[in-house]
Amino acid sequence: MSSPDTEELATVPPPEDPPARGRGRFWRGLTGSLAAGMVVLASCVLVIAVICLFTDAPGPGPLMLIGHPIAAVVALLAQRVADTRNGRVAGFAGLCVVVSVTAALSLFWWS
């Protein structure tokens, strides 16, 4: 039995997320992994540059030190769009992630 001083409030259940489709879910997972990998690679390049600075060893050049973080930021911003939008916009944003990661790898590592 409840006391007269308390009042029960009605609660509204949170809205459910729409079910994710298989193809879009795979694409978002793939591009998210590529974007995260680019962030890890950019971080490693910057850490190696700092280590080389203190040990007077030759390290990555200025183009690598600028290019990797730029590619990582572009990939992360495009991935954010891919995660928050649906349809063609999300697909093109995912394609932008793939292009930025591929460009960074081909310019700095596969040449």
Secondary structure as UniProt FT lines:
FT   TURN            4..5
FT   HELIX           22..55
FT   HELIX           62..84
FT   HELIX           88..108
//
